[in-house]
């Protein structure tokens, strides 16, 4: 699952590839934003990404695009 996070006052967005389901990501985002806590996601390589809940501007959750290689693929 690919998760893209827009952080307030930061020009670049964060992209995280995770094995978590869309429901698990949504639950983590909602908890971090309503409780003022930290959004914690673990990527596919086992690294932890932490974003303060109040700094999250937007989140996009979608399926990963595997297998696109070369010109005109897709």
GISULZI-V217616 format. One record per residue. N is the residue number from 1. BURIAL is b if it has 9 or more other C-alpha atoms within 8 Angstrom, else e. D_FIRST is the distance of its C-alpha to the first C-alpha in Angstrom with 2 decimals. Layout:
# GISULZI-V217616
n=N burial=BURIAL d_first=D_FIRST
n=N burial=BURIAL d_first=D_FIRST
This chain:
# GISULZI-V217616
n=1 burial=b d_first=0.00
n=2 burial=b d_first=3.78
n=3 burial=b d_first=6.45
n=4 burial=b d_first=9.96
n=5 burial=b d_first=12.92
n=6 burial=b d_first=16.46
n=7 burial=b d_first=19.05
n=8 burial=e d_first=22.57
n=9 burial=e d_first=25.23
n=10 burial=e d_first=22.95
n=11 burial=e d_first=22.93
n=12 burial=e d_first=19.68
n=13 burial=b d_first=16.19
n=14 burial=e d_first=13.73
n=15 burial=e d_first=10.45
n=16 burial=e d_first=8.27
n=17 burial=b d_first=5.75
n=18 burial=b d_first=5.26
n=19 burial=e d_first=5.98
n=20 burial=e d_first=6.65
n=21 burial=e d_first=6.68
n=22 burial=b d_first=7.13
n=23 burial=e d_first=10.70
n=24 burial=e d_first=10.58
n=25 burial=b d_first=9.21
n=26 burial=e d_first=11.84
n=27 burial=e d_first=14.41
n=28 burial=b d_first=14.11
n=29 burial=b d_first=14.48
n=30 burial=e d_first=17.34
n=31 burial=b d_first=19.05
n=32 burial=b d_first=19.04
n=33 burial=b d_first=20.37
n=34 burial=e d_first=22.96
n=35 burial=e d_first=24.24
n=36 burial=b d_first=24.31
n=37 burial=b d_first=22.50
n=38 burial=b d_first=19.78
n=39 burial=b d_first=16.03
n=40 burial=b d_first=14.82
n=41 burial=b d_first=11.35
n=42 burial=b d_first=11.22
n=43 burial=b d_first=9.41
n=44 burial=e d_first=9.26
n=45 burial=e d_first=12.94
n=46 burial=e d_first=14.01
n=47 burial=e d_first=14.85
n=48 burial=e d_first=14.99
n=49 burial=b d_first=14.53
n=50 burial=e d_first=17.04
n=51 burial=b d_first=17.81
n=52 burial=b d_first=20.84
n=53 burial=b d_first=20.13
n=54 burial=e d_first=23.07
n=55 burial=e d_first=21.85
n=56 burial=b d_first=18.63
n=57 burial=e d_first=19.48
n=58 burial=e d_first=16.41
n=59 burial=b d_first=12.64
n=60 burial=e d_first=10.41
n=61 burial=b d_first=7.13
n=62 burial=e d_first=5.97
n=63 burial=e d_first=4.91
n=64 burial=e d_first=5.30
n=65 burial=e d_first=9.07
n=66 burial=e d_first=10.72
n=67 burial=e d_first=14.48
n=68 burial=e d_first=15.77
n=69 burial=e d_first=18.90
n=70 burial=e d_first=22.21
n=71 burial=e d_first=23.96
n=72 burial=e d_first=23.44
n=73 burial=e d_first=20.38
n=74 burial=e d_first=18.51
